Amino acid sequence: MSSQELHAKILATKSFLNRELVRNRNQEDGSVLNFREIGIRMDMIHEAERVGVRNLGETQSRKLTRMISQLEEQVGTSLN
């Protein structure tokens, strides 16, 4: 996956996680993740943004891609 594709997926995932956070705060039904799961995933995204997507190591890039694909499987749709 190129850095541009990964960056697009990161932005879509971040947007989804922010919507989930609002659903949890409003205590709406249909929320897929709890606060802890959202926090862990957001921390990974924030770290990738801090370092820069182009500057990510191979291991970090693979972990981020795996997290995004697992989240897509859990949600059942593509986040991008």
C-alpha positions, 0 to 999 in steps of 0.5 A: 500500500502506498503512503497516499493510500495509507494516508487516505485510509487513516483519515477515513478511519479517524473520521469513523472513530470520531463518530463512534466516540460521539455515539458512545458519549450520547449513549446511542445504541449501535456503537461498535467500539467502547471508549478503550478500543477507540482510544487505543486505535486513535493513539496509533493514528496520532502517533502515525500522524506525528511521525508522518505517514511517509516516515513510518517504519515497515513494522509500524506501517504493517501494524497500522494497516492491520488495525485498519483492516481489522476495523473494516472487518468488524464494521463490515464495510470499507472505511475509505 
